[in-house]
Each structure stands twice: as structure tokens, then as C-alpha cells.
Amino acid sequence: MAADRAPALCDLLLAAAFSDAHLDDREADRVQELLAYMLDGQVPADLEARIDAFDPRAFDLARTAAVFRGDAQADREHLLSLVAAVHEADETLDLAEDEFLRDLARALALPASALGGLTVKVEVEELKTRFRRISTPPPPPPPAKPKA
């Protein structure tokens, strides 16, 4: 990985870790591991400082993804798998993390098929129907018959 793209990768992985509004220690460790792997074994001090100072509210997905948008499709899909690896680190399924992956795929101009196996397919209409069924109270009982 080119050193000039490392800050963007770092930000992308950290934003992925924060995408469920919570940074789990296992996600933070996975970010460190992935960065070290991509940077030949160690995370440079400037990236360590970037990690410590990262503010997820200031993260701009479109701007960060633009750094990688001109890459080959296979490389952009690899970014999705790196982000998914961060999400999987805490062993928790979170729809906000799935939405982050979907947003990233769009920002990278990847087809929906690139998300295969990385996100949860939720049948929204089926869920709405089931919710209506369980949230609709039963009809009231018939009125009591007068005593004769």
C-alpha cells in the first residue's frame, strides 16, 4: 500500500469500527492488525497519532472513498472485505454496520453484487408485515350478556 493512501485507509477502517456508534476493543485491535499487515508489519507513529485523534463525526465517506475510487474493481472490493473484517471483530451483527458497507460500496461505485456475503439481506416488507401482525392488538371481547 502506498504510504500516501495509508491515512485514507486508516480513516476508513476507523469509521467502520465506529459505524455502530460504539468502538469495541476487538474492532480497534482489528484496525491495528489490518493496518500493520497492509503496511509491512508495523503502524507508523503518524498513523498511531491519527488513530488516537480520530473523530467519527468529522469523517467524510465520499471524500475518503474518492481516494480509492479509481482503483481496479477487485481492489475496491478488497476494501469492502477489510471493512467487513473490522465489523466482524466484535462478533455482533449490527444493521448500522451493514448500512456503512452499502454506503461504502456506492461511494466506491461498486455493483450491489460486490456486497455478496458481506451484508445481511433483510426483507423489509416481510418484516413490516410481521411487525403489523404482532403489534396489532386483538379485537375487544364481545359485550357481556345481560343477566336475566
ZIFENQUI-V670564 format. One record per residue. RES is the residue in one small letter. D_FIRST is the distance of its C-alpha to the first C-alpha in Angstrom with 2 decimals. Layout:
res: <RES	RES>
d_first: <D_FIRST	D_FIRST>
This chain:
res: <m	a	a	d	r	a	p	a	l	c	d	l	l	l	a	a	a	f	s	d	a	h	l	d	d	r	e	a	d	r	v	q	e	l	l	a	y	m	l	d	g	q	v	p	a	d	l	e	a	r	i	d	a	f	d	p	r	a	f	d	l	a	r	t	a	a	v	f	r	g	d	a	q	a	d	r	e	h	l	l	s	l	v	a	a	v	h	e	a	d	e	t	l	d	l	a	e	d	e	f	l	r	d	l	a	r	a	l	a	l	p	a	s	a	l	g	g	l	t	v	k	v	e	v	e	e	l	k	t	r	f	r	r	i	s	t	p	p	p	p	p	p	p	a	k	p	k	a>
d_first: <0.00	3.78	6.27	8.52	7.08	7.01	10.79	11.11	9.38	11.61	14.53	14.25	14.39	17.13	19.02	19.00	20.48	23.08	23.89	27.02	28.15	27.71	25.00	25.78	24.90	23.44	21.05	20.06	19.56	17.41	15.10	14.92	14.45	11.59	9.70	10.78	9.79	6.11	6.40	8.73	11.86	12.58	12.27	13.12	16.52	15.66	13.70	16.67	18.96	17.24	17.71	21.29	22.07	20.64	23.45	23.19	26.08	24.22	21.19	21.12	19.59	20.22	18.70	15.48	15.26	16.01	12.55	11.47	14.96	14.66	12.09	13.90	15.99	14.63	11.08	13.04	15.20	12.48	11.91	15.67	15.72	13.45	15.90	18.77	17.82	18.14	21.42	22.75	22.37	25.69	27.47	29.04	29.34	29.15	29.75	27.98	24.72	25.51	26.22	22.88	21.21	23.67	23.05	19.29	20.00	22.42	20.14	17.56	20.62	20.47	23.78	25.49	25.21	21.48	22.78	24.92	25.18	22.95	25.75	29.44	31.81	34.61	37.76	38.68	42.12	43.06	42.09	44.16	47.12	46.99	46.71	49.75	51.68	51.08	51.42	54.67	57.61	60.43	63.53	66.18	68.99	72.20	74.84	77.27	80.64	83.53	85.81	89.19>
